[in-house]
Amino acid sequence: MENEVNAVVPLNKIFQEINKSKKRYRIFKGSAGSGKSTDVALMLIKKLSNPKYKGCNLLCVRKVEATNRDSTLAELKKAMKIIFGESVDKVWQCPQSRTSTMHCKCLITGNEIIFRGCNNQEDIEKIKSVNFENGKLTDIWIEEMTEITEKDFDILDDRLRGKLADGHFYQINGTFNPVSATHWIKKRFFDYVDNDCITNHSTYLLNRFIDNEYHTRMLKRKELDPEGYLVYGLGEWGNVGGTIFHNWEIKDFDTNNFNSRNYGQDFGFNHANAILDMGFKDDDIYICRELYEHEKDMNQIIQQAIDEQWDKRIEMFCDSAEPDRILMWQRAGFNAKPVKKGAGSVKAQIDWLKGIMSKDKVCNRKIYIHPSCVNTIKEIQQYRWKLDTKSNTYLDEPVEFFDDAMAALRYGIERVRQPQTDFGFF
């Protein structure tokens, strides 16, 4: 099996140098789709599966612990499959369902992988008490590193200490999109020379495994959102201004305790078809789960919603520009309805989501997003007003790119925003 561990795996040339490094800090800065997370996952699985590194264990960290399931855990399981193929279950023991404890163990080496968050003091205490059945914590992977504070990082860094077996080494891997030039990561790892650190800059343009459709989407972003393209397309440091929502928070909450509940759906195929399950309580909005799929026809999406037990009785508010698709949902038994759109409706919806009820009424509204809604989280972080490059001012019009969940969010509030409206075909 060791020969399989040492087998050649498909990697991008941009990571060749950093993959050879045994320096304490490996910091991967890059655009979306650059392959940096896939590369880190493959290298970590190769290491932990190798008897040479028996006694080495990995801690994966996100700001919110639950978001590891659809990011670090998913990438690591994909890496295991790439390396070991059909023999993967003979080498790695991993969670088999979304409700299983996030923990992996190599059946060859006994090395383990655990997953933690650092969202509050309770999370930090869990990190401080991390222990393994065999060996020590030697490796840390911080995914979406910009989410954590420098204090969080120092606590993690301090966990890698003590004498190691010959040939073993401590290493922290950080992966992120460089959203802000003022972030502590830039000052600490990029503005100063640290002989114990190696950095890497990658983009989707250098990822030979990216599909043509992704390139097309990024070209569209370059045209519609040149400011955002510098960060998410080219992996450059920048201040992504004009962010629309600041009143949101990732939070694990009881998904069954609301005053009312609605679904919102934005239709798509080449871009995502997004459905959000939304709860309303007092003035706040709770995004409970998402269905977010590319390149699936409407029948496939409907069947997926049925399989995932989306409640057919709950009102589902959809883009009125697609009446045929709405009829398909109705014929499948869902309570689908069109959202009436008109001049100023998008801005009005955004104002309401921000807590601006009218000219004379404002509330302290909060949008809580369940950690499982990873695509909604990604979108809301990047949802911005269009920039007028001539005047260098932001317009009252959102960038129409990577906004499918945001459209579903806007549609899903309409029953609460306009309770007296008759949402029928017109």
N, C-alpha and C positions, 0 to 999 in steps of 0.2 A: 504493500500500500504506500510505502514511502516513495516509491518511484512515481506513483500517481500524484503525490504531493508536489514532487519536483517537476511534473509535466509542464510544458509550455502552455500558458493561458493567454487569451487574446488581450493585449494591452496596447495603449497608445504610446507612441514614442516620446511624447512630451513629459511622461512620468518616469522615464528610464533612470535619470540621475537621482531623483528624490527617492525612488524605490530602493536604491542601493545604500541609502544613508542609514546609519545607526545613531545619528544625532538625537538628542533628547526631544527636540521639537521639530515636527514636520508639519508645515503650515501650507495648506492648499487653498489658494485664492483663485477663483475662476467664475466664468459665466454659468448660467443655467445650461444644462446639457453638455458640459465639458467632459464628463466622465470621471471627475475627481473622486466622487463617493464610491463609484464602482471599483476604481483602482484601489482605494484604501481597503475596501471590503475584501477584495481578492488577495491582497498582500497579507492582511491579518489572518485570513483563513489558512493560507499557505503556512504561515509561521506557527499558528496554534495547532495545526494538524501534524507538524513535523516533530518526531521524537527528540530531535536535537534540542527543541525548546520545551520539553516536558517541564511543567511547573510554572509556565508563563500563563497568565490569565488576563482577560480583557474586560474593561468597563466601558460601555457605550453611554454617552450622555447627550441629552437634549434639555432645553430649558424646562419643558413639560415632559415628564417621564413617559406618558402614554403615547406621545408622538413618535417614540422609538419604533413602535410596532410597524408603522407604515414607512419607515425610513431606514434606520440602521439595521433593524432585524430583517426587514425585507431584502436589503442589499446583501447582508451576510448570507442569508439562505440562498439567494441567487448565485452568490459566489461559490458556495458549497456545491451547488448543482453543476456549475460550469466546470469545476475542478474534478469532481468525483462522479458526475453523471448518474447512472442508474444505481451506483454503489453508495450513494450519499447516505442512505439510512444505516449503512453498516459502519459509517465513519462518524457521523454527527447525530446527536439526539437534540431535537428542536421542538418548540411548541407547534402543535398541529392545528390549533384553532385560535380564533380571535380572543377566546376567553381563557386560554391556557396561560400559565405564568411565563413571562418572558425570561427564559433561561436556556442556554445552549451548552452542551458538553461534548467534547471530542472523545469518542469511544476508544481511540488509539492512545492518546496522550493523557487523558483525564483533564485536560485544560478546559476551563469554563469561560463563558461569556455571560455577563449580567448587564442589566439596563437600568439606568437611574435618571432622575431629573434633578434640577436645582432651582425650583420655582419658589421655594420657601425654606424656612429654617428646618422643618421636619425633613424635607428632602436632603438638605445639607447634612443633617445628622445621620441619615441613612448612608450617605456617601462615606462619612467618616468611619462608619462601623463595617465597611465592606471587608469581607473575609472569604477565603476559598478553602475548599477541602484539601487541596494539594497545591503547594507552591505559593506564589505571591501575585499581587497585582503588579503587572509589569507594563501593560499597555492601556492607553485610554484613547478613545475616539470621541471627539466632540463634533457632532454634526450640527450644521447651522451655528457655527461658533459665535457669530455676531449676536445671537440671542442672549448669551450669558454675559455677566459682568466680569471685570478684571478680578474682583474679589472671589467670585465663583472659581475662576481659573486658578487662582493661587491656592485655594483649598484643594482642588483636584491635583495640582502640581505637587503639593505637599504629601499626597498619598503615595507617591512613587519614591520610596526611600528604603534604605537598608542594603545590606550586602546581598549580592546575587550570585548564582552559580556561574562557573566559568562559561563564557560565551553568551550569556544572557545580558540583556540591556533594557533600560527603561525608555519608553517612548510615548509621547503624546502626539496624536494626529488631529489636526484641526481643519475642517472643511467649511467653506462659506462663500457666499456672494458678497462682494465688497460694497455694500450699500452706501456707507458714509465715510468720507475722507477724514472725519473727526473721530472715528472709532478708536478705542484704546488698542485694538489689534494692530492697526497701522503704525502707531507710535512705538509699540513694544517690539514688533517683529519685523517691520519693514523700513522704519526710519533709522534704525540703529543696527550696527553690525553685531551679531551674537554668534560666536563661534560654535555654540551648541544648538544652533537652529539652521534649518534649510527651508527655503520657501519655494513655492511653485506657482506659476500663473498659467492657467489653461483656459481655452475657449471652446465653444461648440464647433468652431471652424476647424479645430485640430482633432476633433473626435471622429475617427474613421468609422465608427459604428452608428452614428446618427443617421436617421432616415431622411429621405428627400423632403417629406412633408414637414419635418421639423425645420429644415432650412428655409422652406417657404414661409412658415409661420414667423421665423425670426426676421426674414426680409420685410415682412409686413410690419413687424414691430419697428424695424429701423426706419420705415417710412412714416408710420403713424406716431411713434414715440421715440424720437432720436435721443432724448435725454435718458430715458430708461434703457435704451439699447446699449449705451455705453457701459452700464453696470451689468445688465442681465444678458447682453449679447457679447460684449467684449471683455467683461470681467474687470473693468477699470474702476478705480476709486472714484467716488462722486457723492454728491449730496442730491439724492433723488427728492426734489421738491414737489410741492403741489399735492402731497398725499391727502386724500379725501377724508378718510376715517381715522380718528385717533381714539374714539370712545369704545374700543373693543378689547377683549381679553380672552385668552385661552383658559378654559376652566372645565374641570370634570364636575358634572352636576347630575342630579336626578332628572332623568328625561321624561318623567311622568307626572310632574307637578306644576301644571300651568293653568292659567285662566282660559286660554284658548289655544288652538293649534291650527296651522295651515301649512301647505306645501307651496313652493314656488318652483317653476320650471322654465329654463331657457333652452330652446331647441338647438341642436347642433349635430354635425357629423364630422367634418374636417376639423372644426373647433369643437370643444367639448359640449355634450348634452349634459346640462347640470340640473339636478333636482335637490332642493334643500327641504328638510323637515324642520319646521320652526315653531317654537313655543313662545307664548307671550304671557308675561306675568308683571302686573303693575305697569311701569313704563319701560320695562326691559325686554329684550329679545334674546332668545336662546336658540342657537343653531345646533340641533341635536345630531343630525347625521346628513350625509350627502350621498347622492348617486352621481358619479362623474365619469363619463365614458366618451372616448373618441371612436369614430369610425364604426359605429354600430347603428343599424337601421332602427326605425321606431318600434317594430315588432320585437326586436331583441331587447330594447330598453324596457318596454312594457313587461315582457316576460321576466326580466331581471327584477323589476319592482315587485312583481307578484311573488317571485321566489324569495325575495328579501322581506316579504310581508309588509309592504307599505300599505297602510289602511286605505281602502278604496272609498270610504265614507268621508274622509277629510277633504275639504276644498283644496283643489290644486289650481293655482293661478298661473296661467301660461301666456306666452307671447301671442297677442292677437293676430300677428302677421302670418301665423301658420294655422288657419282654421281646419285644414285637412288633418293635421297631426292631432289637434285637440279632439276632433271627432273620433280618431282612432283610440284615444284614451277613454273617451266616453263609452264607446262600443265595448271596450274591455271591462267596463264597470266602474271606472274611476270618476270621481266628482270633479272633472277638469273644466275650467272656465277661462275665457279670454280676459286679459287685462286691457282695458281701454287706454290707448296711448294718444297723446296730443301734444301740442306745443307746450314746452315747459314741464312735462310730466316727469322726466328723468330727474331734473333739478329738484322738483317738489318731493319726489320720493327720497332723494338723498338728504334733503333738509330734514324730512321727517325722521329718517334713520339717525340723524345727528341730534335729534331732540328738538328741532325747530317745528313746532306744531302749526304755528301761524305767526303773523307779524306781532301778535300780542301775547303769545303763549310759548314758553320754552320749558322743557323738562330736562332733567339730568339723566338722559337715556344711556344705557349700557348695552352693548352687543356682546353676549357671551358665546364663545364658539367651543364646542366639544373637541377635545384633542384628536378624535378620530377623523375630523373633517380637514384633512391635511391640504386638500386643494383649495378649499375656502380660505384657509389661513394664508396660503401662498398668494392668493389673489388679493385679499384685503390689504396685505402688506404693500402691494404694488399698485393698487387702484388709485389713479391720480387724475388731476385736471390736465387738459391739454395745454401745452405751452405755445404761445404765439412768439415764434422766434424773432419776428421783426420788432416787436415791442418788448420782448423778454418778460411778458406778463402771462399769468395763467387765466384761461377762459373758464366760464361756468359750464363747461362741457367735459365729461370724462373721456379719457383715452379709450377708444373702442378696440381694445386688444387685451387678451387674457382677462376677460371680464365676464365669463359665462356664469360663474357662481354669484358674482355681484348682480348680474341681471336677475338671476333666480331669487336673490335676496330682495331686490326691489319689487319684484312681482309678488313675492310671498307676504308682503306687509299690507297689501291693498285692502283686504277685508277689515283690518284693524284701522288703517289710515282713513278709509272711506266706508264706514259701516253701513251707510244708507244706500250705497250704490247697487244697482241691479247689474250683476256681472253675467250678462247673457250675450248671445251673438247679436250683431247689429249690422 
